[in-house]
Amino acid sequence: MITTNSTVKTPLGEGIAQAPAFSIRDGHDNDVATAVLVRLPINDATRPHLNKSNCLTPHATLSGLWVFQVKELAL
């Protein structure tokens, strides 16, 4: 189970979960996905992904926030 401050492995490297998992819903209140907000350091692996739609902090310099589906993560 992913909880706040858990270390998780993402497709971009190891990061820290910033909140428990949450549901993403469509306009009809149907769950579309379960996601987690993850803080990752800005480095050579993450820098090219700052402009992707799942990055909430495109101008970050030290660490950034990304949203990943739970199925993309490992503990």
PQR file of N, CA, C, O and H, with PARSE charges and radii, in Angstrom:
ATOM      1  N   MET A   1       0.839  -1.181   0.000 -0.4000 1.5000
ATOM      2  CA  MET A   1       0.000   0.000   0.000 -0.0000 2.0000
ATOM      3  C   MET A   1       0.886   1.246   0.000  0.5500 1.7000
ATOM      4  O   MET A   1       1.836   1.339   0.777 -0.5500 1.4000
ATOM      5  N   ILE A   2       0.576   2.182  -0.856 -0.4000 1.5000
ATOM      6  CA  ILE A   2       1.355   3.414  -0.973 -0.0000 2.0000
ATOM      7  C   ILE A   2       0.751   4.449  -0.027  0.5500 1.7000
ATOM      8  O   ILE A   2      -0.438   4.761  -0.103 -0.5500 1.4000
ATOM      9  H   ILE A   2      -0.196   2.107  -1.487  0.4000 1.0000
ATOM     10  N   THR A   3       1.590   4.976   0.865 -0.4000 1.5000
ATOM     11  CA  THR A   3       1.159   6.004   1.807 -0.0000 2.0000
ATOM     12  C   THR A   3       2.052   7.229   1.649  0.5500 1.7000
ATOM     13  O   THR A   3       3.063   7.183   0.948 -0.5500 1.4000
ATOM     14  H   THR A   3       2.556   4.723   0.927  0.4000 1.0000
ATOM     15  N   THR A   4       1.680   8.311   2.296 -0.4000 1.5000
ATOM     16  CA  THR A   4       2.478   9.527   2.269 -0.0000 2.0000
ATOM     17  C   THR A   4       3.888   9.233   2.760  0.5500 1.7000
ATOM     18  O   THR A   4       4.073   8.531   3.755 -0.5500 1.4000
ATOM     19  H   THR A   4       0.859   8.349   2.866  0.4000 1.0000
ATOM     20  N   ASN A   5       4.870   9.766   2.069 -0.4000 1.5000
ATOM     21  CA  ASN A   5       6.298   9.619   2.365 -0.0000 2.0000
ATOM     22  C   ASN A   5       6.855   8.229   2.075  0.5500 1.7000
ATOM     23  O   ASN A   5       7.974   7.920   2.485 -0.5500 1.4000
ATOM     24  H   ASN A   5       4.720  10.336   1.261  0.4000 1.0000
ATOM     25  N   SER A   6       6.094   7.385   1.375 -0.4000 1.5000
ATOM     26  CA  SER A   6       6.617   6.085   0.943 -0.0000 2.0000
ATOM     27  C   SER A   6       7.591   6.304  -0.209  0.5500 1.7000
ATOM     28  O   SER A   6       7.358   7.151  -1.072 -0.5500 1.4000
ATOM     29  H   SER A   6       5.185   7.636   1.042  0.4000 1.0000
ATOM     30  N   THR A   7       8.674   5.545  -0.223 -0.4000 1.5000
ATOM     31  CA  THR A   7       9.578   5.556  -1.374 -0.0000 2.0000
ATOM     32  C   THR A   7       8.984   4.649  -2.439  0.5500 1.7000
ATOM     33  O   THR A   7       8.644   3.498  -2.163 -0.5500 1.4000
ATOM     34  H   THR A   7       8.863   4.857   0.478  0.4000 1.0000
ATOM     35  N   VAL A   8       8.858   5.167  -3.655 -0.4000 1.5000
ATOM     36  CA  VAL A   8       8.278   4.398  -4.756 -0.0000 2.0000
ATOM     37  C   VAL A   8       9.195   4.449  -5.967  0.5500 1.7000
ATOM     38  O   VAL A   8       9.939   5.412  -6.156 -0.5500 1.4000
ATOM     39  H   VAL A   8       9.135   6.101  -3.879  0.4000 1.0000
ATOM     40  N   LYS A   9       9.137   3.411  -6.778 -0.4000 1.5000
ATOM     41  CA  LYS A   9       9.881   3.369  -8.037 -0.0000 2.0000
ATOM     42  C   LYS A   9       8.911   3.725  -9.146  0.5500 1.7000
ATOM     43  O   LYS A   9       7.866   3.091  -9.298 -0.5500 1.4000
ATOM     44  H   LYS A   9       8.533   2.629  -6.625  0.4000 1.0000
ATOM     45  N   THR A  10       9.261   4.743  -9.923 -0.4000 1.5000
ATOM     46  CA  THR A  10       8.435   5.214 -11.025 -0.0000 2.0000
ATOM     47  C   THR A  10       9.156   4.914 -12.338  0.5500 1.7000
ATOM     48  O   THR A  10      10.313   4.494 -12.322 -0.5500 1.4000
ATOM     49  H   THR A  10      10.110   5.257  -9.800  0.4000 1.0000
ATOM     50  N   PRO A  11       8.492   5.121 -13.465 -0.5600 1.5000
ATOM     51  CA  PRO A  11       9.183   4.964 -14.752  0.2800 2.0000
ATOM     52  C   PRO A  11      10.349   5.953 -14.928  0.5500 1.7000
ATOM     53  O   PRO A  11      11.207   5.752 -15.786 -0.5500 1.4000
ATOM     54  N   LEU A  12      10.377   7.024 -14.113 -0.4000 1.5000
ATOM     55  CA  LEU A  12      11.434   8.035 -14.219 -0.0000 2.0000
ATOM     56  C   LEU A  12      12.492   7.908 -13.135  0.5500 1.7000
ATOM     57  O   LEU A  12      13.447   8.684 -13.116 -0.5500 1.4000
ATOM     58  H   LEU A  12       9.680   7.188 -13.415  0.4000 1.0000
ATOM     59  N   GLY A  13      12.343   6.951 -12.239 -0.4000 1.5000
ATOM     60  CA  GLY A  13      13.304   6.776 -11.154 -0.0000 2.0000
ATOM     61  C   GLY A  13      12.606   6.706  -9.805  0.5500 1.7000
ATOM     62  O   GLY A  13      11.379   6.649  -9.727 -0.5500 1.4000
ATOM     63  H   GLY A  13      11.567   6.320 -12.255  0.4000 1.0000
ATOM     64  N   GLU A  14      13.400   6.712  -8.752 -0.4000 1.5000
ATOM     65  CA  GLU A  14      12.866   6.594  -7.399 -0.0000 2.0000
ATOM     66  C   GLU A  14      12.424   7.951  -6.873  0.5500 1.7000
ATOM     67  O   GLU A  14      13.114   8.956  -7.041 -0.5500 1.4000
ATOM     68  H   GLU A  14      14.397   6.758  -8.816  0.4000 1.0000
ATOM     69  N   GLY A  15      11.256   7.959  -6.230 -0.4000 1.5000
ATOM     70  CA  GLY A  15      10.721   9.197  -5.681 -0.0000 2.0000
ATOM     71  C   GLY A  15       9.989   8.956  -4.381  0.5500 1.7000
ATOM     72  O   GLY A  15       9.995   7.847  -3.847 -0.5500 1.4000
ATOM     73  H   GLY A  15      10.695   7.143  -6.093  0.4000 1.0000
ATOM     74  N   ILE A  16       9.355  10.002  -3.873 -0.4000 1.5000
ATOM     75  CA  ILE A  16       8.626   9.961  -2.608 -0.0000 2.0000
ATOM     76  C   ILE A  16       7.165  10.298  -2.871  0.5500 1.7000
ATOM     77  O   ILE A  16       6.853  11.333  -3.460 -0.5500 1.4000
ATOM     78  H   ILE A  16       9.349  10.903  -4.306  0.4000 1.0000
ATOM     79  N   ALA A  17       6.259   9.403  -2.424 -0.4000 1.5000
ATOM     80  CA  ALA A  17       4.822   9.660  -2.553 -0.0000 2.0000
ATOM     81  C   ALA A  17       4.460  10.842  -1.660  0.5500 1.7000
ATOM     82  O   ALA A  17       4.831  10.872  -0.486 -0.5500 1.4000
ATOM     83  H   ALA A  17       6.513   8.562  -1.945  0.4000 1.0000
ATOM     84  N   GLN A  18       3.753  11.797  -2.200 -0.4000 1.5000
ATOM     85  CA  GLN A  18       3.394  13.002  -1.465 -0.0000 2.0000
ATOM     86  C   GLN A  18       2.005  12.933  -0.842  0.5500 1.7000
ATOM     87  O   GLN A  18       1.635  13.794  -0.044 -0.5500 1.4000
ATOM     88  H   GLN A  18       3.452  11.773  -3.154  0.4000 1.0000
ATOM     89  N   ALA A  19       1.243  11.916  -1.201 -0.4000 1.5000
ATOM     90  CA  ALA A  19      -0.118  11.751  -0.667 -0.0000 2.0000
ATOM     91  C   ALA A  19      -0.551  10.323  -0.931  0.5500 1.7000
ATOM     92  O   ALA A  19       0.032   9.650  -1.781 -0.5500 1.4000
ATOM     93  H   ALA A  19       1.544  11.216  -1.848  0.4000 1.0000
ATOM     94  N   PRO A  20      -1.564   9.847  -0.218 -0.5600 1.5000
ATOM     95  CA  PRO A  20      -2.078   8.507  -0.530  0.2800 2.0000
ATOM     96  C   PRO A  20      -2.712   8.489  -1.921  0.5500 1.7000
ATOM     97  O   PRO A  20      -2.983   9.542  -2.498 -0.5500 1.4000
ATOM     98  N   ALA A  21      -2.942   7.316  -2.442 -0.4000 1.5000
ATOM     99  CA  ALA A  21      -3.552   7.178  -3.773 -0.0000 2.0000
ATOM    100  C   ALA A  21      -4.917   7.863  -3.808  0.5500 1.7000
ATOM    101  O   ALA A  21      -5.631   7.903  -2.806 -0.5500 1.4000
ATOM    102  H   ALA A  21      -2.722   6.461  -1.973  0.4000 1.0000
ATOM    103  N   PHE A  22      -5.267   8.402  -4.976 -0.4000 1.5000
ATOM    104  CA  PHE A  22      -6.566   9.042  -5.172 -0.0000 2.0000
ATOM    105  C   PHE A  22      -7.152   8.574  -6.486  0.5500 1.7000
ATOM    106  O   PHE A  22      -6.432   8.090  -7.360 -0.5500 1.4000
ATOM    107  H   PHE A  22      -4.687   8.370  -5.791  0.4000 1.0000
ATOM    108  N   SER A  23      -8.467   8.719  -6.624 -0.4000 1.5000
ATOM    109  CA  SER A  23      -9.162   8.282  -7.837 -0.0000 2.0000
ATOM    110  C   SER A  23      -9.297   9.434  -8.809  0.5500 1.7000
ATOM    111  O   SER A  23      -9.529  10.577  -8.415 -0.5500 1.4000
ATOM    112  H   SER A  23      -9.051   9.111  -5.914  0.4000 1.0000
ATOM    113  N   ILE A  24      -9.150   9.120 -10.080 -0.4000 1.5000
ATOM    114  CA  ILE A  24      -9.429  10.068 -11.161 -0.0000 2.0000
ATOM    115  C   ILE A  24     -10.742   9.617 -11.763  0.5500 1.7000
ATOM    116  O   ILE A  24     -10.889   8.453 -12.136 -0.5500 1.4000
ATOM    117  H   ILE A  24      -8.962   8.192 -10.400  0.4000 1.0000
ATOM    118  N   ARG A  25     -11.707  10.534 -11.863 -0.4000 1.5000
ATOM    119  CA  ARG A  25     -13.052  10.178 -12.319 -0.0000 2.0000
ATOM    120  C   ARG A  25     -13.414  10.939 -13.591  0.5500 1.7000
ATOM    121  O   ARG A  25     -12.893  12.021 -13.865 -0.5500 1.4000
ATOM    122  H   ARG A  25     -11.588  11.479 -11.560  0.4000 1.0000
ATOM    123  N   ASP A  26     -14.315  10.344 -14.353 -0.4000 1.5000
ATOM    124  CA  ASP A  26     -14.816  11.021 -15.541 -0.0000 2.0000
ATOM    125  C   ASP A  26     -16.013  11.890 -15.149  0.5500 1.7000
ATOM    126  O   ASP A  26     -16.328  12.003 -13.965 -0.5500 1.4000
ATOM    127  H   ASP A  26     -14.738   9.466 -14.131  0.4000 1.0000
ATOM    128  N   GLY A  27     -16.663  12.488 -16.101 -0.4000 1.5000
ATOM    129  CA  GLY A  27     -17.794  13.378 -15.846 -0.0000 2.0000
ATOM    130  C   GLY A  27     -19.036  12.688 -15.325  0.5500 1.7000
ATOM    131  O   GLY A  27     -19.989  13.352 -14.919 -0.5500 1.4000
ATOM    132  H   GLY A  27     -16.406  12.396 -17.063  0.4000 1.0000
ATOM    133  N   HIS A  28     -19.041  11.376 -15.331 -0.4000 1.5000
ATOM    134  CA  HIS A  28     -20.199  10.617 -14.863 -0.0000 2.0000
ATOM    135  C   HIS A  28     -19.934   9.927 -13.538  0.5500 1.7000
ATOM    136  O   HIS A  28     -20.646   8.993 -13.171 -0.5500 1.4000
ATOM    137  H   HIS A  28     -18.266  10.836 -15.660  0.4000 1.0000
ATOM    138  N   ASP A  29     -18.920  10.375 -12.821 -0.4000 1.5000
ATOM    139  CA  ASP A  29     -18.547   9.834 -11.510 -0.0000 2.0000
ATOM    140  C   ASP A  29     -18.046   8.396 -11.559  0.5500 1.7000
ATOM    141  O   ASP A  29     -18.119   7.682 -10.560 -0.5500 1.4000
ATOM    142  H   ASP A  29     -18.342  11.134 -13.120  0.4000 1.0000
ATOM    143  N   ASN A  30     -17.539   7.967 -12.710 -0.4000 1.5000
ATOM    144  CA  ASN A  30     -16.945   6.637 -12.834 -0.0000 2.0000
ATOM    145  C   ASN A  30     -15.436   6.753 -12.629  0.5500 1.7000
ATOM    146  O   ASN A  30     -14.808   7.665 -13.168 -0.5500 1.4000
ATOM    147  H   ASN A  30     -17.480   8.548 -13.522  0.4000 1.0000
ATOM    148  N   ASP A  31     -14.849   5.841 -11.857 -0.4000 1.5000
ATOM    149  CA  ASP A  31     -13.401   5.834 -11.673 -0.0000 2.0000
ATOM    150  C   ASP A  31     -12.721   5.479 -12.992  0.5500 1.7000
ATOM    151  O   ASP A  31     -13.062   4.479 -13.625 -0.5500 1.4000
ATOM    152  H   ASP A  31     -15.359   5.100 -11.419  0.4000 1.0000
ATOM    153  N   VAL A  32     -11.769   6.295 -13.396 -0.4000 1.5000
ATOM    154  CA  VAL A  32     -11.003   6.066 -14.613 -0.0000 2.0000
ATOM    155  C   VAL A  32      -9.661   5.436 -14.268  0.5500 1.7000
ATOM    156  O   VAL A  32      -9.195   4.529 -14.958 -0.5500 1.4000
ATOM    157  H   VAL A  32     -11.492   7.107 -12.881  0.4000 1.0000
ATOM    158  N   ALA A  33      -9.038   5.925 -13.189 -0.4000 1.5000
ATOM    159  CA  ALA A  33      -7.729   5.420 -12.767 -0.0000 2.0000
ATOM    160  C   ALA A  33      -7.503   5.774 -11.308  0.5500 1.7000
ATOM    161  O   ALA A  33      -8.171   6.644 -10.750 -0.5500 1.4000
ATOM    162  H   ALA A  33      -9.416   6.661 -12.628  0.4000 1.0000
ATOM    163  N   THR A  34      -6.556   5.089 -10.710 -0.4000 1.5000
ATOM    164  CA  THR A  34      -6.096   5.422  -9.363 -0.0000 2.0000
ATOM    165  C   THR A  34      -4.673   5.925  -9.513  0.5500 1.7000
ATOM    166  O   THR A  34      -3.844   5.278 -10.153 -0.5500 1.4000
ATOM    167  H   THR A  34      -6.013   4.382 -11.163  0.4000 1.0000
ATOM    168  N   ALA A  35      -4.387   7.081  -8.922 -0.4000 1.5000
ATOM    169  CA  ALA A  35      -3.102   7.735  -9.138 -0.0000 2.0000
ATOM    170  C   ALA A  35      -2.461   8.163  -7.821  0.5500 1.7000
ATOM    171  O   ALA A  35      -3.102   8.190  -6.771 -0.5500 1.4000
ATOM    172  H   ALA A  35      -5.060   7.607  -8.402  0.4000 1.0000
ATOM    173  N   VAL A  36      -1.166   8.498  -7.915 -0.4000 1.5000
ATOM    174  CA  VAL A  36      -0.395   8.959  -6.763 -0.0000 2.0000
ATOM    175  C   VAL A  36       0.453  10.153  -7.198  0.5500 1.7000
ATOM    176  O   VAL A  36       1.012  10.159  -8.295 -0.5500 1.4000
ATOM    177  H   VAL A  36      -0.645   8.477  -8.769  0.4000 1.0000
ATOM    178  N   LEU A  37       0.545  11.153  -6.338 -0.4000 1.5000
ATOM    179  CA  LEU A  37       1.416  12.302  -6.563 -0.0000 2.0000
ATOM    180  C   LEU A  37       2.801  11.951  -6.022  0.5500 1.7000
ATOM    181  O   LEU A  37       2.938  11.577  -4.858 -0.5500 1.4000
ATOM    182  H   LEU A  37       0.091  11.148  -5.447  0.4000 1.0000
ATOM    183  N   VAL A  38       3.836  12.073  -6.875 -0.4000 1.5000
ATOM    184  CA  VAL A  38       5.187  11.656  -6.498 -0.0000 2.0000
ATOM    185  C   VAL A  38       6.171  12.805  -6.730  0.5500 1.7000
ATOM    186  O   VAL A  38       6.151  13.454  -7.776 -0.5500 1.4000
ATOM    187  H   VAL A  38       3.724  12.377  -7.821  0.4000 1.0000
ATOM    188  N   ARG A  39       7.036  13.044  -5.729 -0.4000 1.5000
ATOM    189  CA  ARG A  39       8.111  14.036  -5.861 -0.0000 2.0000
ATOM    190  C   ARG A  39       9.366  13.311  -6.337  0.5500 1.7000
ATOM    191  O   ARG A  39       9.792  12.319  -5.748 -0.5500 1.4000
ATOM    192  H   ARG A  39       7.052  12.517  -4.880  0.4000 1.0000
ATOM    193  N   LEU A  40       9.948  13.831  -7.421 -0.4000 1.5000
ATOM    194  CA  LEU A  40      11.179  13.276  -7.987 -0.0000 2.0000
ATOM    195  C   LEU A  40      12.229  14.373  -8.092  0.5500 1.7000
ATOM    196  O   LEU A  40      11.885  15.535  -8.305 -0.5500 1.4000
ATOM    197  H   LEU A  40       9.601  14.638  -7.900  0.4000 1.0000
ATOM    198  N   PRO A  41      13.503  14.024  -7.945 -0.5600 1.5000
ATOM    199  CA  PRO A  41      14.555  15.027  -8.137  0.2800 2.0000
ATOM    200  C   PRO A  41      14.656  15.388  -9.621  0.5500 1.7000
ATOM    201  O   PRO A  41      14.399  14.558 -10.494 -0.5500 1.4000
ATOM    202  N   ILE A  42      15.029  16.623  -9.885 -0.4000 1.5000
ATOM    203  CA  ILE A  42      15.271  17.027 -11.271 -0.0000 2.0000
ATOM    204  C   ILE A  42      16.698  16.599 -11.609  0.5500 1.7000
ATOM    205  O   ILE A  42      17.660  17.059 -10.994 -0.5500 1.4000
ATOM    206  H   ILE A  42      15.238  17.296  -9.176  0.4000 1.0000
ATOM    207  N   ASN A  43      16.817  15.715 -12.591 -0.4000 1.5000
ATOM    208  CA  ASN A  43      18.117  15.209 -13.028 -0.0000 2.0000
ATOM    209  C   ASN A  43      18.026  14.904 -14.526  0.5500 1.7000
ATOM    210  O   ASN A  43      17.042  15.261 -15.173 -0.5500 1.4000
ATOM    211  H   ASN A  43      16.036  15.341 -13.090  0.4000 1.0000
ATOM    212  N   ASP A  44      19.028  14.259 -15.064 -0.4000 1.5000
ATOM    213  CA  ASP A  44      19.048  13.971 -16.499 -0.0000 2.0000
ATOM    214  C   ASP A  44      17.889  13.071 -16.926  0.5500 1.7000
ATOM    215  O   ASP A  44      17.425  13.160 -18.063 -0.5500 1.4000
ATOM    216  H   ASP A  44      19.828  13.968 -14.538  0.4000 1.0000
ATOM    217  N   ALA A  45      17.418  12.207 -16.030 -0.4000 1.5000
ATOM    218  CA  ALA A  45      16.315  11.306 -16.372 -0.0000 2.0000
ATOM    219  C   ALA A  45      14.959  12.008 -16.329  0.5500 1.7000
ATOM    220  O   ALA A  45      14.079  11.689 -17.128 -0.5500 1.4000
ATOM    221  H   ALA A  45      17.795  12.135 -15.106  0.4000 1.0000
ATOM    222  N   THR A  46      14.779  12.950 -15.419 -0.4000 1.5000
ATOM    223  CA  THR A  46      13.468  13.593 -15.254 -0.0000 2.0000
ATOM    224  C   THR A  46      13.322  14.897 -16.046  0.5500 1.7000
ATOM    225  O   THR A  46      12.214  15.261 -16.440 -0.5500 1.4000
ATOM    226  H   THR A  46      15.495  13.209 -14.770  0.4000 1.0000
ATOM    227  N   ARG A  47      14.422  15.590 -16.279 -0.4000 1.5000
ATOM    228  CA  ARG A  47      14.366  16.898 -16.950 -0.0000 2.0000
ATOM    229  C   ARG A  47      13.598  16.864 -18.278  0.5500 1.7000
ATOM    230  O   ARG A  47      12.810  17.776 -18.527 -0.5500 1.4000
ATOM    231  H   ARG A  47      15.323  15.293 -15.959  0.4000 1.0000
ATOM    232  N   PRO A  48      13.792  15.851 -19.149 -0.5600 1.5000
ATOM    233  CA  PRO A  48      13.047  15.845 -20.413  0.2800 2.0000
ATOM    234  C   PRO A  48      11.530  15.640 -20.239  0.5500 1.7000
ATOM    235  O   PRO A  48      10.766  15.839 -21.183 -0.5500 1.4000
ATOM    236  N   HIS A  49      11.102  15.246 -19.041 -0.4000 1.5000
ATOM    237  CA  HIS A  49       9.686  14.962 -18.798 -0.0000 2.0000
ATOM    238  C   HIS A  49       8.964  16.087 -18.059  0.5500 1.7000
ATOM    239  O   HIS A  49       7.802  15.932 -17.683 -0.5500 1.4000
ATOM    240  H   HIS A  49      11.723  15.084 -18.274  0.4000 1.0000
ATOM    241  N   LEU A  50       9.635  17.209 -17.850 -0.4000 1.5000
ATOM    242  CA  LEU A  50       9.014  18.330 -17.152 -0.0000 2.0000
ATOM    243  C   LEU A  50       7.828  18.918 -17.926  0.5500 1.7000
ATOM    244  O   LEU A  50       6.920  19.490 -17.322 -0.5500 1.4000
ATOM    245  H   LEU A  50      10.579  17.334 -18.156  0.4000 1.0000
ATOM    246  N   ASN A  51       7.832  18.785 -19.232 -0.4000 1.5000
ATOM    247  CA  ASN A  51       6.755  19.375 -20.034 -0.0000 2.0000
ATOM    248  C   ASN A  51       5.625  18.391 -20.331  0.5500 1.7000
ATOM    249  O   ASN A  51       4.705  18.729 -21.076 -0.5500 1.4000
ATOM    250  H   ASN A  51       8.569  18.321 -19.722  0.4000 1.0000
ATOM    251  N   LYS A  52       5.671  17.191 -19.771 -0.4000 1.5000
ATOM    252  CA  LYS A  52       4.616  16.192 -19.994 -0.0000 2.0000
ATOM    253  C   LYS A  52       3.370  16.563 -19.179  0.5500 1.7000
ATOM    254  O   LYS A  52       3.464  17.288 -18.189 -0.5500 1.4000
ATOM    255  H   LYS A  52       6.418  16.917 -19.166  0.4000 1.0000
ATOM    256  N   SER A  53       2.227  16.070 -19.594 -0.4000 1.5000
ATOM    257  CA  SER A  53       0.973  16.434 -18.946 -0.0000 2.0000
ATOM    258  C   SER A  53       0.849  15.924 -17.515  0.5500 1.7000
ATOM    259  O   SER A  53       0.051  16.461 -16.746 -0.5500 1.4000
ATOM    260  H   SER A  53       2.150  15.481 -20.398  0.4000 1.0000
ATOM    261  N   ASN A  54       1.620  14.895 -17.133 -0.4000 1.5000
ATOM    262  CA  ASN A  54       1.519  14.399 -15.761 -0.0000 2.0000
ATOM    263  C   ASN A  54       2.459  15.129 -14.796  0.5500 1.7000
ATOM    264  O   ASN A  54       2.500  14.792 -13.613 -0.5500 1.4000
ATOM    265  H   ASN A  54       2.268  14.459 -17.758  0.4000 1.0000
ATOM    266  N   CYS A  55       3.211  16.120 -15.279 -0.4000 1.5000
ATOM    267  CA  CYS A  55       4.096  16.924 -14.431 -0.0000 2.0000
ATOM    268  C   CYS A  55       3.353  18.186 -14.005  0.5500 1.7000
ATOM    269  O   CYS A  55       2.872  18.942 -14.849 -0.5500 1.4000
ATOM    270  H   CYS A  55       3.177  16.394 -16.240  0.4000 1.0000
ATOM    271  N   LEU A  56       3.260  18.413 -12.697 -0.4000 1.5000
ATOM    272  CA  LEU A  56       2.550  19.583 -12.171 -0.0000 2.0000
ATOM    273  C   LEU A  56       3.471  20.778 -11.957  0.5500 1.7000
ATOM    274  O   LEU A  56       2.995  21.879 -11.680 -0.5500 1.4000
ATOM    275  H   LEU A  56       3.650  17.798 -12.011  0.4000 1.0000
ATOM    276  N   THR A  57       4.771  20.581 -12.081 -0.4000 1.5000
ATOM    277  CA  THR A  57       5.746  21.638 -11.800 -0.0000 2.0000
ATOM    278  C   THR A  57       6.740  21.768 -12.957  0.5500 1.7000
ATOM    279  O   THR A  57       7.913  21.432 -12.792 -0.5500 1.4000
ATOM    280  H   THR A  57       5.158  19.687 -12.306  0.4000 1.0000
ATOM    281  N   PRO A  58       6.299  22.247 -14.119 -0.5600 1.5000
ATOM    282  CA  PRO A  58       7.166  22.269 -15.298  0.2800 2.0000
ATOM    283  C   PRO A  58       8.370  23.204 -15.190  0.5500 1.7000
ATOM    284  O   PRO A  58       9.302  23.082 -15.985 -0.5500 1.4000
ATOM    285  N   HIS A  59       8.379  24.124 -14.239 -0.4000 1.5000
ATOM    286  CA  HIS A  59       9.500  25.058 -14.095 -0.0000 2.0000
ATOM    287  C   HIS A  59      10.378  24.712 -12.889  0.5500 1.7000
ATOM    288  O   HIS A  59      11.174  25.542 -12.451 -0.5500 1.4000
ATOM    289  H   HIS A  59       7.621  24.223 -13.594  0.4000 1.0000
ATOM    290  N   ALA A  60      10.243  23.511 -12.356 -0.4000 1.5000
ATOM    291  CA  ALA A  60      11.014  23.101 -11.184 -0.0000 2.0000
ATOM    292  C   ALA A  60      12.509  23.026 -11.506  0.5500 1.7000
ATOM    293  O   ALA A  60      12.902  22.762 -12.643 -0.5500 1.4000
ATOM    294  H   ALA A  60       9.596  22.837 -12.712  0.4000 1.0000
ATOM    295  N   THR A  61      13.327  23.263 -10.486 -0.4000 1.5000
ATOM    296  CA  THR A  61      14.774  23.187 -10.679 -0.0000 2.0000
ATOM    297  C   THR A  61      15.436  22.137  -9.784  0.5500 1.7000
ATOM    298  O   THR A  61      16.435  21.543 -10.188 -0.5500 1.4000
ATOM    299  H   THR A  61      13.007  23.477  -9.562  0.4000 1.0000
ATOM    300  N   LEU A  62      14.908  21.893  -8.582 -0.4000 1.5000
ATOM    301  CA  LEU A  62      15.510  20.917  -7.670 -0.0000 2.0000
ATOM    302  C   LEU A  62      14.713  19.621  -7.592  0.5500 1.7000
ATOM    303  O   LEU A  62      15.286  18.533  -7.657 -0.5500 1.4000
ATOM    304  H   LEU A  62      14.096  22.375  -8.254  0.4000 1.0000
ATOM    305  N   SER A  63      13.401  19.732  -7.452 -0.4000 1.5000
ATOM    306  CA  SER A  63      12.531  18.555  -7.436 -0.0000 2.0000
ATOM    307  C   SER A  63      11.192  18.951  -8.022  0.5500 1.7000
ATOM    308  O   SER A  63      10.787  20.112  -7.960 -0.5500 1.4000
ATOM    309  H   SER A  63      12.935  20.615  -7.399  0.4000 1.0000
ATOM    310  N   GLY A  64      10.509  17.967  -8.596 -0.4000 1.5000
ATOM    311  CA  GLY A  64       9.231  18.232  -9.246 -0.0000 2.0000
ATOM    312  C   GLY A  64       8.180  17.244  -8.803  0.5500 1.7000
ATOM    313  O   GLY A  64       8.485  16.237  -8.165 -0.5500 1.4000
ATOM    314  H   GLY A  64      10.838  17.024  -8.646  0.4000 1.0000
ATOM    315  N   LEU A  65       6.917  17.543  -9.152 -0.4000 1.5000
ATOM    316  CA  LEU A  65       5.788  16.691  -8.805 -0.0000 2.0000
ATOM    317  C   LEU A  65       5.170  16.110 -10.065  0.5500 1.7000
ATOM    318  O   LEU A  65       4.844  16.830 -11.009 -0.5500 1.4000
ATOM    319  H   LEU A  65       6.669  18.361  -9.671  0.4000 1.0000
ATOM    320  N   TRP A  66       5.016  14.793 -10.059 -0.4000 1.5000
ATOM    321  CA  TRP A  66       4.399  14.081 -11.168 -0.0000 2.0000
ATOM    322  C   TRP A  66       3.248  13.238 -10.637  0.5500 1.7000
ATOM    323  O   TRP A  66       3.274  12.790  -9.490 -0.5500 1.4000
ATOM    324  H   TRP A  66       5.281  14.208  -9.292  0.4000 1.0000
ATOM    325  N   VAL A  67       2.246  13.026 -11.469 -0.4000 1.5000
ATOM    326  CA  VAL A  67       1.139  12.122 -11.142 -0.0000 2.0000
ATOM    327  C   VAL A  67       1.348  10.846 -11.954  0.5500 1.7000
ATOM    328  O   VAL A  67       1.493  10.893 -13.175 -0.5500 1.4000
ATOM    329  H   VAL A  67       2.225  13.390 -12.400  0.4000 1.0000
ATOM    330  N   PHE A  68       1.362   9.703 -11.260 -0.4000 1.5000
ATOM    331  CA  PHE A  68       1.509   8.400 -11.902 -0.0000 2.0000
ATOM    332  C   PHE A  68       0.349   7.512 -11.498  0.5500 1.7000
ATOM    333  O   PHE A  68      -0.147   7.598 -10.375 -0.5500 1.4000
ATOM    334  H   PHE A  68       1.244   9.665 -10.268  0.4000 1.0000
ATOM    335  N   GLN A  69      -0.082   6.661 -12.413 -0.4000 1.5000
ATOM    336  CA  GLN A  69      -1.065   5.654 -12.060 -0.0000 2.0000
ATOM    337  C   GLN A  69      -0.410   4.644 -11.133  0.5500 1.7000
ATOM    338  O   GLN A  69       0.783   4.366 -11.253 -0.5500 1.4000
ATOM    339  H   GLN A  69       0.321   6.591 -13.325  0.4000 1.0000
ATOM    340  N   VAL A  70      -1.189   4.094 -10.206 -0.4000 1.5000
ATOM    341  CA  VAL A  70      -0.670   3.135  -9.228 -0.0000 2.0000
ATOM    342  C   VAL A  70      -0.027   1.956  -9.947  0.5500 1.7000
ATOM    343  O   VAL A  70       0.991   1.439  -9.486 -0.5500 1.4000
ATOM    344  H   VAL A  70      -2.159   4.320 -10.108  0.4000 1.0000
ATOM    345  N   LYS A  71      -0.597   1.525 -11.061 -0.4000 1.5000
ATOM    346  CA  LYS A  71      -0.052   0.369 -11.771 -0.0000 2.0000
ATOM    347  C   LYS A  71       1.335   0.635 -12.361  0.5500 1.7000
ATOM    348  O   LYS A  71       2.026  -0.313 -12.734 -0.5500 1.4000
ATOM    349  H   LYS A  71      -1.424   1.946 -11.435  0.4000 1.0000
ATOM    350  N   GLU A  72       1.763   1.904 -12.456 -0.4000 1.5000
ATOM    351  CA  GLU A  72       3.098   2.242 -12.947 -0.0000 2.0000
ATOM    352  C   GLU A  72       4.149   2.239 -11.847  0.5500 1.7000
ATOM    353  O   GLU A  72       5.339   2.366 -12.135 -0.5500 1.4000
ATOM    354  H   GLU A  72       1.202   2.675 -12.153  0.4000 1.0000
ATOM    355  N   LEU A  73       3.730   2.097 -10.583 -0.4000 1.5000
ATOM    356  CA  LEU A  73       4.624   2.241  -9.445 -0.0000 2.0000
ATOM    357  C   LEU A  73       4.932   0.906  -8.773  0.5500 1.7000
ATOM    358  O   LEU A  73       4.158  -0.047  -8.850 -0.5500 1.4000
ATOM    359  H   LEU A  73       2.763   1.994 -10.349  0.4000 1.0000
ATOM    360  N   ALA A  74       6.086   0.871  -8.115 -0.4000 1.5000
ATOM    361  CA  ALA A  74       6.481  -0.291  -7.301 -0.0000 2.0000
ATOM    362  C   ALA A  74       7.051   0.247  -5.995  0.5500 1.7000
ATOM    363  O   ALA A  74       7.626   1.335  -5.950 -0.5500 1.4000
ATOM    364  H   ALA A  74       6.715   1.646  -8.053  0.4000 1.0000
ATOM    365  N   LEU A  75       6.883  -0.527  -4.951 -0.4000 1.5000
ATOM    366  CA  LEU A  75       7.429  -0.122  -3.632 -0.0000 2.0000
ATOM    367  C   LEU A  75       8.860  -0.562  -3.471  0.5500 1.7000
ATOM    368  O   LEU A  75       9.471  -0.307  -2.433 -0.5500 1.4000
ATOM    369  H   LEU A  75       6.416  -1.411  -4.988  0.4000 1.0000
TER
END
